[in-house]
Amino acid sequence: MGLKVDFGQVVGTVALFELRQPNAITIPGSSPDRNRYVMDGEQRNRGIEISAAGEVAHGLRVLGGLTYMQGKQVRTQNGNNDGKDATVAPRWIGNAGFEWNTPFLPGLTLTTRALLTGSQYVNAQNTQQLPGWARWDIGARYRMRAFGRPVTVRANILNVANRSYWEGSAGSGGIVLSAPRTFTVSATMDF
């Protein structure tokens, strides 16, 4: 259930949600290489999401949101994990991104983005937890013409502060190490 409000240049949304999906857990085997990934009940995610997108001033765009979610395990085998937090389902997730078309150099857009993720459990019994993390990215793109065609050159720095953190991987139920500070440069040409 949600509400969307169009303020003209900016659109805001608020949504209440409940999502259900099969819950999967890892069962220890006779040795570490014999662990089994099995279905165990259901994961129920309830929460609220607030977001905004649009041009807040001439040449300045924003895209951001905040989500509060309670991911719970239900109908687990023998009720062993009923009511415990779902794995890799943080309570808080937030992001904010800005783009600014510079007035001093037409075609140049500067970008920045902040990502925040709250702590999350990585096992069904809720005995192992990853701390929350934050990341900051910056970038720029320049639109021009070359060889008679529109060309866009992009440069980005992900994880500007070079922070190390563990991320939950919802698709696998596992964890992955964050990428270090990463520089990328790319160009595209329209034909």
C-alpha positions as CSV (number, residue, x, y, z in Angstrom):
1,M,0.0,0.0,0.0
2,G,1.5,3.3,-0.9
3,L,1.1,7.0,-1.6
4,K,2.8,8.9,-4.4
5,V,2.8,12.7,-4.5
6,D,4.0,14.7,-7.5
7,F,5.2,18.2,-6.4
8,G,6.0,19.2,-10.0
9,Q,9.7,18.9,-10.1
10,V,10.0,16.3,-7.3
11,V,8.1,13.1,-6.7
12,G,7.8,11.6,-3.2
13,T,6.5,8.2,-2.2
14,V,5.7,6.4,1.0
15,A,4.9,2.6,0.9
16,L,4.0,0.1,3.5
17,F,4.8,-3.4,2.5
18,E,4.7,-7.1,3.4
19,L,6.6,-9.6,1.3
20,R,6.8,-13.3,1.9
21,Q,9.4,-15.7,0.4
22,P,10.7,-19.2,1.1
23,N,13.3,-19.2,3.9
24,A,16.5,-21.1,3.3
25,I,19.2,-21.9,5.9
26,T,22.6,-23.6,5.9
27,I,22.7,-26.9,7.9
28,P,26.1,-28.1,9.2
29,G,27.3,-31.4,7.7
30,S,29.8,-34.0,8.8
31,S,32.6,-31.6,7.7
32,P,32.7,-27.9,6.6
33,D,32.6,-28.9,3.0
34,R,29.4,-30.9,3.5
35,N,27.1,-28.1,4.7
36,R,23.7,-28.2,3.1
37,Y,21.5,-25.3,2.0
38,V,17.8,-26.3,2.7
39,M,14.4,-24.7,2.7
40,D,13.1,-23.9,6.2
41,G,9.7,-22.2,6.5
42,E,9.1,-18.7,5.3
43,Q,10.7,-15.2,5.5
44,R,8.2,-12.4,6.2
45,N,9.4,-8.8,5.5
46,R,7.3,-6.0,6.8
47,G,8.3,-2.4,6.6
48,I,8.0,1.2,5.3
49,E,9.8,2.9,2.5
50,I,10.1,6.6,1.9
51,S,11.7,8.0,-1.3
52,A,12.1,11.1,-3.3
53,A,13.3,11.9,-6.8
54,G,13.5,14.9,-9.0
55,E,15.0,18.3,-9.7
56,V,15.1,20.3,-6.4
57,A,16.7,23.3,-8.0
58,H,17.8,24.2,-11.6
59,G,20.4,21.6,-12.6
60,L,20.4,19.8,-9.2
61,R,18.7,16.4,-9.1
62,V,18.2,14.1,-6.1
63,L,17.3,10.4,-5.8
64,G,17.1,8.9,-2.4
65,G,15.2,6.8,0.0
66,L,15.0,5.2,3.5
67,T,13.6,1.8,4.3
68,Y,12.8,0.3,7.7
69,M,12.1,-3.4,7.5
70,Q,11.5,-6.2,9.9
71,G,12.5,-9.5,8.3
72,K,11.3,-12.4,10.4
73,Q,11.5,-16.2,10.1
74,V,8.1,-17.9,10.4
75,R,6.9,-21.5,10.2
76,T,10.4,-22.9,10.6
77,Q,11.0,-26.6,11.3
78,N,9.8,-27.4,14.8
79,G,9.5,-23.6,15.3
80,N,13.2,-23.5,16.1
81,N,13.8,-20.1,14.6
82,D,10.3,-18.6,14.5
83,G,10.3,-14.9,15.3
84,K,14.1,-14.6,14.9
85,D,15.4,-12.1,12.4
86,A,15.8,-13.3,8.8
87,T,19.4,-13.5,7.6
88,V,20.9,-10.7,5.6
89,A,17.9,-8.5,6.2
90,P,19.0,-5.2,7.8
91,R,16.4,-3.2,9.7
92,W,17.6,0.1,8.1
93,I,18.7,0.9,4.5
94,G,19.2,4.4,3.2
95,N,20.7,6.0,0.2
96,A,20.9,9.5,-1.3
97,G,22.3,10.6,-4.6
98,F,22.8,14.0,-6.2
99,E,23.6,15.2,-9.7
100,W,24.6,18.7,-10.5
101,N,24.9,20.2,-14.0
102,T,27.7,22.7,-13.6
103,P,27.0,26.2,-14.9
104,F,30.7,26.9,-15.5
105,L,31.2,24.0,-18.0
106,P,28.1,23.0,-20.1
107,G,27.9,19.3,-20.5
108,L,29.7,18.5,-17.2
109,T,27.6,16.8,-14.5
110,L,29.1,16.0,-11.0
111,T,27.6,13.2,-9.0
112,T,27.7,11.9,-5.4
113,R,26.0,9.0,-3.6
114,A,25.9,7.8,0.0
115,L,24.8,4.3,0.9
116,L,23.9,3.2,4.5
117,T,23.0,-0.3,5.6
118,G,22.2,-1.4,9.2
119,S,23.5,-4.4,11.0
120,Q,22.2,-7.8,9.9
121,Y,22.3,-11.4,11.1
122,V,24.1,-14.0,8.9
123,N,22.8,-17.1,10.5
124,A,19.2,-18.4,11.2
125,Q,19.9,-18.7,15.0
126,N,20.8,-14.9,15.2
127,T,24.2,-15.6,16.9
128,Q,26.4,-14.1,14.2
129,Q,25.9,-10.5,13.1
130,L,27.5,-8.1,10.6
131,P,27.9,-4.5,11.8
132,G,26.2,-1.7,9.7
133,W,28.2,0.1,7.1
134,A,28.3,3.3,5.0
135,R,29.9,4.0,1.6
136,W,30.4,7.2,-0.3
137,D,30.8,7.4,-4.1
138,I,31.6,10.3,-6.4
139,G,31.7,10.8,-10.1
140,A,31.5,13.0,-13.1
141,R,30.2,12.7,-16.7
142,Y,30.9,15.0,-19.6
143,R,28.6,15.1,-22.7
144,M,30.2,16.4,-25.9
145,R,30.3,15.7,-29.6
146,A,33.2,13.9,-31.3
147,F,33.5,12.6,-34.8
148,G,30.0,14.2,-35.4
149,R,28.4,12.0,-32.8
150,P,27.2,12.5,-29.2
151,V,29.8,11.1,-26.7
152,T,29.5,10.7,-22.9
153,V,32.7,10.2,-20.9
154,R,32.2,9.0,-17.3
155,A,34.6,8.8,-14.4
156,N,33.7,7.4,-11.0
157,I,35.3,6.6,-7.6
158,L,33.4,4.0,-5.6
159,N,34.1,3.7,-1.9
160,V,36.0,7.0,-1.8
161,A,37.0,6.4,1.9
162,N,38.3,2.9,1.1
163,R,36.3,1.4,3.9
164,S,36.4,-2.4,4.5
165,Y,33.1,-4.0,5.5
166,W,31.2,-7.2,5.1
167,E,27.9,-7.2,3.1
168,G,25.1,-9.7,3.3
169,S,24.3,-11.3,0.0
170,A,20.5,-11.8,-0.1
171,G,20.7,-14.0,-3.2
172,S,22.9,-16.6,-1.6
173,G,22.3,-16.0,2.1
174,G,26.1,-15.5,2.5
175,I,28.4,-12.6,3.0
176,V,30.9,-10.9,0.7
177,L,33.8,-8.5,1.4
178,S,33.3,-4.9,0.2
179,A,35.2,-3.8,-2.9
180,P,38.1,-1.4,-2.1
181,R,38.3,2.1,-3.5
182,T,37.6,1.6,-7.2
183,F,38.2,4.0,-10.1
184,T,36.4,3.6,-13.4
185,V,36.4,5.5,-16.6
186,S,34.2,4.8,-19.6
187,A,32.9,6.4,-22.8
188,T,29.9,5.8,-24.9
189,M,29.1,7.1,-28.4
190,D,25.6,7.2,-30.0
191,F,25.4,5.9,-33.5
